[in-house]
């Protein structure tokens, strides 16, 4: 699991959090990251107490109080050009805030991997199914199964500290491949894939489900990869009915996860770029995250759990993730990664930076963090279409690799147009779940989404 999601961080991204490089460093308005920053988080309760002592407090409720507190508009527009027009940041974004009046920070830790966790996931998504180990299951794409007993995966049969199970589940609605991994703690992964016997006759053929947010209306060298109409040709269930199926399954986990949003997903059978001619099925991909006090953990396409370099000895910790794909014949794929346990409040009603200060950091750092990118492309234009305030988990892998904080962050979602000698890409960001900048809403530090801190 650790190796699967470890990514090398590009130099351009490194500049977003290693403040102090080049001439821009002396002018930077971004705080340098430090463990002391977390300790110094201030509470608005202190300010409120001072106000009450002055006799100026008020108990009147306001509409959209957080937006008023932060001075955040409902929409923000700005067009900035840098490097003689080679780098452009086009911001035309709705600003999405939780409907709350205050935000707390919470301690969070990796949920303990044990038999209870394995049974909970198995029972939620494979209730009454016969489950076989891959080693004892014959021809998973045929009809012959092992005569050996079908039981839930038993972590006590192996070393509980390092566990891997690969198997096949025979359920009433079809057969599924199962993959459970706990081989690089605290990384935990549950993967479930429906057999596509009508589409895949060769078990060795490459096939996979893929989210469509980075494909829809994206133009590469003058050719559109995929359109919404292309996807809809393969759909034979409504999003409402599919959502009901997904929510019923996730509710059985009992982990307090709620639907964050959905997008299209496509099933393709090629190792190359996903395009209309290698898509053979489609479904709805539902993203579930947890909410604390009405504030959701923001979903992004980043998994986290990367390391700064391949020589690192730190144990990375990916974000909690619960994704479910539903098609016309039911569940198609389930991916559950690194579930959390949420602990006590660390700072109540934490003091947040105003929106104007956050925007100044964003606009400065979009220039700084993309300077090196222009060494490899002729030009790049970012289209930021959504700005969201929500929770993200941050941690310090040097101190503790399975405990951290839920803190409020600003994410800036969109796509980009880019031109190099070999390709030209155009993506207006309309469907994107990619955040190009994540800013700690408390102290303004830049969070690298791939690293998780």
C-alpha positions in Angstrom: 0.0 0.0 0.0 2.8 2.4 0.9 4.7 1.8 -2.3 1.5 2.0 -4.3 0.8 5.6 -3.4 4.3 7.0 -2.8 4.9 9.7 -5.4 7.9 11.8 -6.2 7.1 15.5 -5.6 7.9 17.8 -8.5 10.2 20.7 -8.0 7.4 23.1 -8.8 5.2 21.8 -6.1 8.1 21.8 -3.6 8.3 25.6 -3.9 4.7 25.9 -2.6 5.8 24.8 0.8 9.5 25.3 1.0 9.3 29.1 1.4 12.7 30.8 1.3 13.9 30.0 -2.2 14.8 32.9 -4.5 14.0 36.6 -4.4 10.3 36.0 -3.6 11.1 34.6 -0.2 11.8 38.0 1.5 8.5 39.3 0.3 6.5 36.2 1.2 3.4 36.6 3.3 3.2 32.9 3.9 4.2 31.6 7.3 6.9 29.0 7.4 5.7 25.6 8.6 6.5 24.7 12.2 5.2 22.4 14.9 4.9 25.6 17.1 2.3 26.9 14.7 -0.1 24.2 15.8 0.6 24.8 19.4 -0.2 28.5 19.0 -3.7 28.1 17.4 -5.9 30.8 19.0 -9.5 30.4 20.0 -12.2 33.0 19.2 -13.6 32.2 22.7 -10.9 34.5 24.2 -12.1 37.4 22.0 -15.7 36.6 22.7 -15.0 36.7 26.5 -13.4 40.1 26.1 -16.4 41.3 24.2 -18.8 40.0 26.8 -16.8 41.6 29.6 -17.2 44.9 27.8 -20.9 44.4 27.7 -21.0 44.4 23.9 -21.8 40.8 23.3 -24.9 39.7 21.2 -26.8 36.5 20.9 -28.6 37.4 17.7 -28.3 34.8 15.0 -27.2 35.8 11.6 -27.7 34.3 8.1 -24.4 32.8 6.7 -22.4 33.8 9.8 -19.1 32.3 8.7 -19.2 34.1 5.4 -19.8 37.4 7.2 -17.1 36.7 9.8 -14.5 35.9 7.1 -15.6 38.6 4.7 -15.9 36.0 2.0 -18.1 36.8 -1.1 -20.2 34.2 -2.8 -18.1 34.4 -6.0 -14.6 35.6 -6.6 -13.1 36.7 -10.0 -9.5 37.6 -10.8 -7.3 37.3 -13.9 -3.6 37.4 -13.2 -0.8 37.2 -15.7 2.9 36.4 -14.9 6.2 35.7 -16.7 5.4 37.9 -19.7 2.0 36.1 -20.1 3.4 32.6 -20.1 1.7 31.9 -16.7 -1.9 32.9 -16.2 -4.2 32.3 -13.2 -7.8 32.8 -14.2 -10.0 32.6 -11.1 -13.7 32.6 -11.7 -15.0 30.6 -8.7 -17.9 30.0 -6.5 -16.9 30.1 -2.8 -18.4 27.2 -0.8 -18.6 27.5 3.0 -20.1 25.2 5.6 -23.2 26.6 7.2 -21.7 27.0 10.7 -20.7 29.9 12.9 -17.5 28.4 14.3 -14.9 25.7 13.6 -13.0 23.5 16.0 -9.8 21.5 15.5 -9.9 17.8 16.3 -7.4 15.1 17.2 -7.5 12.3 14.7 -5.7 8.9 14.5 -5.6 5.8 12.3 -8.4 3.4 13.2 -6.9 0.2 14.6 -6.7 -2.6 12.0 -8.2 -5.7 13.6 -10.7 -8.5 12.9 -13.6 -6.2 13.9 -12.6 -3.8 11.1 -12.3 -6.6 8.5 -15.7 -8.1 9.6 -17.4 -4.7 9.5 -16.3 -4.0 5.9 -17.1 -7.5 4.7 -20.5 -7.5 6.3 -21.4 -4.1 5.0 -20.7 -4.8 1.3 -20.7 -8.6 1.1 -23.5 -9.7 3.5 -24.4 -13.4 3.1 -21.7 -13.8 0.4 -19.4 -16.9 0.3 -15.8 -15.7 0.4 -12.9 -17.8 -0.8 -9.2 -17.2 -0.8 -7.7 -16.7 -4.3 -5.4 -19.7 -3.7 -8.3 -22.0 -3.2 -10.7 -20.5 -5.8 -10.6 -22.0 -9.3 -11.3 -19.9 -12.4 -12.7 -16.7 -10.9 -14.1 -15.7 -14.3 -15.9 -19.0 -14.8 -18.4 -20.9 -12.7 -16.3 -23.5 -10.8 -15.5 -22.6 -7.2 -13.5 -24.4 -4.5 -15.1 -26.9 -2.2 -13.2 -25.5 0.7 -15.2 -23.7 3.3 -16.2 -20.1 2.6 -15.5 -17.9 5.6 -14.7 -14.2 6.3 -11.1 -13.3 6.0 -9.4 -14.2 9.4 -6.5 -12.0 10.3 -5.6 -14.4 13.2 -4.6 -16.9 10.6 -1.6 -14.8 9.8 0.6 -12.1 11.4 -1.9 -9.4 12.5 0.8 -6.7 12.1 1.2 -7.5 8.4 -1.9 -8.7 6.7 -2.9 -9.3 3.1 -5.9 -11.2 1.8 -6.9 -11.7 -1.8 -10.1 -13.6 -2.6 -13.3 -13.9 -4.4 -16.8 -13.4 -3.0 -19.8 -15.2 -4.5 -22.8 -12.9 -3.7 -26.4 -13.0 -4.8 -25.9 -10.2 -7.3 -22.6 -11.5 -8.8 -19.0 -12.3 -8.0 -16.4 -9.9 -6.7 -12.6 -9.8 -6.3 -11.5 -8.8 -2.8 -8.2 -7.3 -1.8 -7.4 -6.3 1.8 -3.9 -4.9 2.7 -2.3 -3.9 5.9 1.3 -4.5 5.0 2.8 -1.0 5.7 1.1 0.4 8.9 -0.7 2.7 9.3 -1.8 2.2 5.6 -5.0 0.2 5.4 -6.8 -0.7 2.1 -10.0 -2.5 1.2 -10.7 -3.0 -2.5 -13.7 -4.7 -4.0 -14.3 -5.1 -7.8 -17.3 -6.7 -9.5 -16.5 -9.4 -12.1 -17.4 -8.1 -15.6 -17.8 -11.5 -17.3 -19.8 -9.9 -20.1 -17.1 -7.4 -20.9 -13.9 -9.3 -19.8 -13.3 -12.8 -21.0 -9.5 -12.8 -20.4 -8.6 -12.5 -16.7 -5.1 -11.2 -17.7 -6.5 -8.3 -19.8 -5.9 -4.9 -18.4 -9.1 -3.4 -17.1 -10.0 -0.7 -14.5 -12.5 1.8 -13.3 -11.6 5.4 -13.6 -13.1 8.6 -12.4 -14.2 10.9 -15.2 -13.5 14.3 -13.6 -10.2 14.6 -15.4 -11.5 13.3 -18.7 -14.7 15.1 -19.5 -14.4 17.8 -22.1 -10.6 17.7 -21.8 -9.0 18.4 -25.2 -5.6 16.8 -25.9 -3.9 17.7 -29.2 -7.2 18.9 -30.6 -9.1 15.7 -29.6 -11.8 15.6 -26.9 -11.1 12.6 -24.6 -14.7 12.0 -23.4 -18.0 13.9 -23.2 -20.8 13.6 -20.8 -23.0 12.3 -23.6 -20.4 9.5 -24.2 -20.7 8.5 -20.6 -24.5 8.6 -20.5 -24.7 6.1 -23.3 -23.5 3.4 -20.9 -25.8 4.4 -17.9 -29.0 2.5 -17.3 -29.7 3.6 -13.7 -30.6 7.0 -12.3 -28.2 8.9 -10.0 -30.9 8.9 -7.3 -31.3 5.1 -7.3 -27.6 4.6 -7.5 -27.0 6.9 -4.6 -29.6 5.0 -2.5 -27.6 1.8 -3.0 -24.3 3.4 -2.1 -25.7 5.1 1.0 -27.3 2.0 2.4 -24.0 0.1 2.2 -21.9 2.8 3.7 -24.3 3.4 6.5 -23.7 -0.3 7.6 -20.1 0.6 8.3 -21.3 2.7 11.3 -18.3 5.1 10.9 -20.3 8.3 10.5 -19.4 8.8 6.9 -21.7 10.9 4.8 -22.1 11.5 1.1 -19.8 14.4 0.0 -20.5 14.4 -3.8 -20.6 12.3 -6.9 -19.1 12.2 -10.4 -19.1 9.8 -13.3 -16.9 6.8 -13.5 -15.9 4.7 -16.6 -14.7 1.2 -17.1 -12.0 0.9 -19.7 -9.9 -2.0 -21.1 -6.7 -0.3 -22.2 -3.4 0.5 -20.6 -3.2 3.9 -22.5 -5.2 7.1 -22.2 -8.9 6.6 -21.5 -10.9 7.7 -24.6 -14.4 7.0 -26.0 -13.2 4.0 -28.0 -11.9 2.0 -25.0 -14.7 2.7 -22.6 -17.1 -0.2 -22.2 -19.2 0.7 -19.2 -20.0 3.6 -16.8 -21.4 4.2 -13.4 -21.7 6.8 -10.7 -18.8 7.3 -8.3 -19.9 8.5 -4.8 -17.4 10.0 -2.5 -18.1 9.7 1.3 -16.3 11.7 3.9 -17.0 12.4 7.6 -18.5 15.6 9.0 -17.6 17.2 12.3 -20.1 19.7 13.6 -21.6 20.0 10.2 -18.3 20.7 8.5 -17.2 18.0 5.9 -13.7 16.8 5.3 -13.1 18.1 1.8 -12.7 15.5 -0.9 -9.9 16.0 -3.4 -8.4 13.5 -5.9 -5.2 13.4 -3.9 -4.5 10.3 -1.8 -1.9 11.8 0.4 0.7 9.4 1.9 3.6 10.5 -0.4 7.1 11.1 0.8 9.4 14.0 -0.1 12.1 11.8 -1.5 12.7 8.1 -2.0 15.4 8.0 0.7 12.8 9.0 3.3 12.5 6.6 6.3 9.2 8.0 7.5 6.1 5.9 7.3 3.5 7.8 5.2 -0.2 8.0 6.1 -2.8 8.4 3.4 -6.1 10.2 3.8 -9.2 8.4 4.8 -11.2 7.5 1.7 -14.5 5.8 1.0 -15.5 5.6 -2.7 -18.3 3.5 -4.1 -19.2 3.0 -7.8 -22.7 1.9 -8.6 -24.0 0.9 -12.1 -27.1 -0.6 -13.5 -26.4 -4.0 -11.9 -25.4 -2.7 -8.5 -22.1 -2.1 -6.7 -19.2 -2.1 -9.2 -16.3 -1.0 -7.0 -15.5 -0.1 -3.4 -12.3 1.5 -2.2 -11.8 2.2 1.5 -8.5 3.6 2.7 -7.0 4.4 6.1 -10.2 5.0 8.2 -9.9 7.4 11.1 -10.9 7.6 14.7 -11.7 11.2 15.7 -10.8 12.2 19.2 -11.2 15.3 21.3 -11.4 19.0 20.4 -8.0 20.5 20.4 -8.9 24.2 19.9 -12.5 25.3 20.3 -13.8 27.9 17.9 -10.4 28.4 16.4 -9.5 31.8 15.1 -9.4 32.0 11.3 -7.7 34.3 8.8 -10.0 36.5 6.8 -10.7 35.7 3.2 -8.8 38.7 1.8 -5.6 37.5 3.5 -6.1 33.9 2.2 -6.6 35.2 -1.3 -3.4 37.2 -1.2 -1.5 34.1 -0.2 -3.2 32.0 -2.9 -2.4 34.5 -5.7 1.2 34.9 -4.6 1.8 31.2 -4.2 0.2 30.3 -7.5 3.0 32.3 -9.2 5.8 31.0 -6.9 4.8 27.4 -7.1 4.6 27.3 -10.9 7.8 29.1 -11.8 9.7 25.8 -12.5 6.8 24.4 -14.5 7.6 26.9 -17.3 10.9 25.2 -17.8 9.0 22.3 -19.3 6.0 24.0 -21.0 5.7 27.0 -23.3 2.7 28.4 -21.3 0.1 27.4 -18.8 -3.2 28.9 -17.9 -5.0 27.8 -14.7 -8.8 27.9 -14.5 -9.9 27.9 -10.9 -13.6 27.2 -10.7 -14.4 26.3 -7.1 -13.0 27.6 -3.7 -14.0 25.5 -0.7 -13.5 25.7 3.0 -13.6 22.4 4.9 -11.5 20.0 7.0 -8.3 18.3 6.0 -6.2 15.9 8.1 -2.6 17.1 8.6 0.2 15.3 10.5 3.9 15.4 11.2 5.4 12.1 10.0 8.7 12.9 11.9 6.8 12.9 15.2 3.9 10.5 14.7 2.9 8.6 11.6 -0.7 7.6 12.7 -2.0 10.7 14.5 -2.7 14.2 13.4 -5.3 17.0 13.4 -8.4 17.9 11.5 -7.9 21.5 10.6 -10.0 23.9 8.4 -8.4 24.5 5.0 -9.1 26.4 1.8 -8.9 24.4 -1.4 -8.8 25.9 -4.9 -10.2 23.5 -7.6 -9.9 23.7 -11.3 -8.0 22.6 -14.5 -5.4 24.1 -16.8 -4.5 24.7 -20.4 -0.9 23.8 -21.2 1.3 23.8 -24.3 4.7 22.1 -24.8 6.6 20.9 -27.8 4.9 17.5 -27.7 1.3 18.2 -26.6 -1.4 20.7 -26.0 -4.0 20.2 -23.3 -7.1 22.2 -22.6 -9.1 21.6 -19.4 -11.5 24.4 -18.2 -11.8 22.8 -14.8 -15.6 22.5 -14.8 -15.6 18.9 -13.6 -12.4 18.9 -11.7 -11.7 17.5 -8.2 -8.1 18.5 -8.3 -7.0 21.1 -5.8 -4.1 23.3 -7.1 -3.6 25.0 -3.7 -4.5 24.1 -0.2 -4.1 26.8 2.5 -4.4 26.3 6.3 -7.3 28.6 7.2 -5.9 29.2 10.6 -2.3 30.4 10.0 -2.0 30.6 6.2 0.6 27.9 5.8 0.6 25.9 2.5 -0.4 22.3 2.8 1.0 19.9 0.2 -2.0 17.6 -0.6 0.2 14.8 -1.8 2.3 14.7 1.4 -0.6 15.4 3.8 1.2 18.2 5.7 
